[in-house]
Amino acid sequence: MKYGIPKEVRDMETRVGLTPGGVQSLVQAGHTVYVERDAGTAAGYHDEDYRRVGGEIVYSAAEAYGRADVVCKIARPTAAEHALFREGQTLFAFLSLASASADLREALAEKQITAIAYERIQQPDGSRPVLLAASEIAGRLAPIIAGNLLMSDGGRGVLLGGLPGIPPAAVVVLGAGVLGSTAAHAFLGVGAQVVILDNDIDKLRQLEKELNGHVTTMYATPTNINRAVLFADVLVGAAAVAGERAPLLVQESQVKAMRRGSIIIDYAIDEGGCIATSRPTTRRNPTFTTHQVIHYCVPNITAAVGRTTSKAITYAALPYLLGVKS
């Protein structure tokens, strides 16, 4: 099989479809791998790193797509990339098709692309290994992002962990899946007060057990969500339904009632967002303020740690890439 790794083209994107280690695994299995020039540079991998393990460097995205039977990406293809699809190819990427443009869906159908959405790859036990890798990273980034945004130059001037005699920030997490649970762990690690809501009581029970009762769990009824939103210094949207648009859990009227200078981090933005006032932002311009609440809604949030993310996704995705049959 011939694999192609094009350079990611979205603004401030630092991730790469496969690390040199992943390329080496494919080459050793008898496959040919074409890597677009500088595809891994932003993640700290240079063309020579790929050459050294048997990858072949090509000099345009058109060549990386045009030679490949299987295209390995991270982010959803842009409109400019749709024209590069070759009929009958297989595409691996985070696709979020429920919120994707009609143009992408039409391009995939027209070229008869076998599209493998990383977020939809599922094991028999229900786990989603590639999504899990990305979600763990995103969750661990949450306190770093929130802590910076809470500072006095725009935020509430609140320290996440508090001090003796001064209570910590109140963090409300919507969704107790991998991302939400990882975020809860991370916020507790810096001393924040954490409340997490979900409509799966077993997930809440498990999380409470894991954290020895140090997290407050609430069933995600509209009344409980409304109550939690009102006291949140940080509101994290981590609710998603596989293959569907994210559920809308917080209305604009509830955002209006939030504390001035509080923070919303909507991780569900790549599936449409779970907070009514959310809209996609970029790593270059990551925030906007609506109703005096700071919103952080960056779809490619894990590009903030591109090298770590590229490794994690490579390790999780490699068994599936190796399993592609001609």
Secondary structure as UniProt FT lines:
FT   STRAND          2..5
FT   TURN            11..12
FT   HELIX           20..28
FT   TURN            29..30
FT   STRAND          32..36
FT   TURN            37..40
FT   HELIX           41..43
FT   HELIX           47..52
FT   TURN            53..54
FT   STRAND          56..58
FT   HELIX           61..66
FT   STRAND          70..72
FT   HELIX           79..82
FT   TURN            83..84
FT   TURN            87..88
FT   STRAND          90..93
FT   HELIX           97..99
FT   HELIX           102..110
FT   TURN            111..112
FT   STRAND          114..117
FT   HELIX           118..120
FT   TURN            124..125
FT   HELIX           129..149
FT   TURN            152..154
FT   TURN            160..161
FT   TURN            164..165
FT   STRAND          170..174
FT   HELIX           178..189
FT   TURN            190..191
FT   STRAND          193..198
FT   HELIX           201..210
FT   TURN            211..213
FT   STRAND          216..219
FT   HELIX           222..231
FT   STRAND          234..237
FT   TURN            242..243
FT   HELIX           252..256
FT   TURN            260..261
FT   STRAND          263..266
FT   HELIX           267..271
FT   TURN            276..277
FT   STRAND          287..290
FT   TURN            291..292
FT   STRAND          293..296
FT   TURN            299..300
FT   HELIX           301..305
FT   HELIX           306..322
//
